[in-house]
Amino acid sequence: MRTYGNDLEKIEKDGLTRKLAVRRPDMLEFSSNDYLGLADHPLLKEASIRAIELYGSSVAASRLMSGNIALHEDLEIRLARQTGMEAALLFGSGFLANTGLLSSITSRDDLVFSDKLNHASLVDGALISRAGVFRYGHCDMDHLEYFLANRTCRGNRFIVTDSLFSMDGDIAPLRRLEQLSMRYNCNLIVDEAHAIGIFGNGGGVCREYGVKPHAIIGTLSKALGSYGGFVAGNTDMKEFLINRARTFIYSTGLPPAAPAAALKAIDIIESEPDLGRKLLETASHFRNMIESSGFSTAPSESQIVPVHVGENHRAVALSDYLKTENISAVAIRPPTVPEGTARIRLSVTLRHSREDLYHTAEVLNFINGGIR
Ligand SMILES: Cc1ncc(COP(=O)(O)O)c(C=O)c1O
């Protein structure tokens, strides 16, 4: 029989135990990805309730069976427009979008060049397809170019990257990635999960930089205040995914409340195009406050602010201490981040007041001497 005691003991010894904690509304929350504060917006709630009244709480079938509703199709049109791509296809989550996309468009004849700090779902998608995978150093374009010049295959080659990295808050050199993908005849795939709604007037970093990748992946579950994921690409790709992406074909369509809320979020972002810029300015100010307390927040250039601690137990101790100050910020440890780089990850959102951010920076300032 499979037993778990030894594994759990080892996890504990390495300081890597993960525990579920119920969210407490009285705490100052820094681990939420509700970057624009839209998950609690009255218009999103109203839209979701209306959708439930109209369609019920579930579509109760995959979209290729009877689970396709107008809200799914409307949202796909809006997401395509927002990202500047021809078409978009919804998936059950961002994770399912990444695994569905990469496992279907790549095969064992192909090669995938993947940034070392890419999200786990991008790594898993390529593993499923059995494509050859080369992981280049984080944002290291020389390393990537070395691979591109020296690793060939019978099939297609893909460069895969997050646009805004989820644990460091830094941005991939997308213009350079686009140039390399053109020079070496590769398909560029960009995961914009943390950037959609914030950069490029809500369309993401590719749109901000004027970069046109082969495909963009996004999630509804962060800045769009809802739940679900999507892939944006050309219309042929969409049709291909409908026919080949197993996480799309064999999975129930998103519940009506989810696309309804996301559609409303896009309305709000379109009517208030400064929301993302406002968030980024607030985050920049917050990073400066934390840096002046002696902690490093490098290389963040966004609303995702890592506070580097290094050792696993120390990161947990810092997170526990913050809890005593009513601040909720989870310790991030390997394998989510590389060994020796444990940190507290603070997500700045538009729900945070100036006072909230000042208080948090003050607490970090106070404890800095003790923890380091
Ligand atoms: C870069 C990146 N891609 C994909 C995902 C998965 O998105 P979802 O939460 O919608 O499954 C995440 C989620 O944390 C992410 O950070």
PDBQT file of the ligand as one rigid body, heavy atoms in Angstrom, charges set to zero:
ROOT
HETATM    1  C1  LIG A 401       2.062  32.460 -15.366  1.00  0.00    +0.000 C 
HETATM    2  C2  LIG A 401       0.850  31.667 -15.032  1.00  0.00    +0.000 A 
HETATM    3  N1  LIG A 401       0.254  30.950 -15.991  1.00  0.00    +0.000 NA
HETATM    4  C3  LIG A 401      -0.856  30.226 -15.750  1.00  0.00    +0.000 A 
HETATM    5  C4  LIG A 401      -1.414  30.193 -14.496  1.00  0.00    +0.000 A 
HETATM    6  C5  LIG A 401      -2.625  29.350 -14.259  1.00  0.00    +0.000 C 
HETATM    7  O1  LIG A 401      -3.770  30.123 -14.287  1.00  0.00    +0.000 OA
HETATM    8  P1  LIG A 401      -5.090  29.648 -13.537  1.00  0.00    +0.000 P 
HETATM    9  O2  LIG A 401      -4.949  30.077 -12.109  1.00  0.00    +0.000 OA
HETATM   10  O3  LIG A 401      -6.203  30.322 -14.263  1.00  0.00    +0.000 OA
HETATM   11  O4  LIG A 401      -5.134  28.158 -13.649  1.00  0.00    +0.000 OA
HETATM   12  C6  LIG A 401      -0.856  30.924 -13.465  1.00  0.00    +0.000 A 
HETATM   13  C7  LIG A 401      -1.518  30.896 -12.143  1.00  0.00    +0.000 C 
HETATM   14  O5  LIG A 401      -1.064  31.095 -11.120  1.00  0.00    +0.000 OA
HETATM   15  C8  LIG A 401       0.311  31.678 -13.727  1.00  0.00    +0.000 A 
HETATM   16  O6  LIG A 401       0.915  32.356 -12.766  1.00  0.00    +0.000 OA
ENDROOT
TORSDOF 0
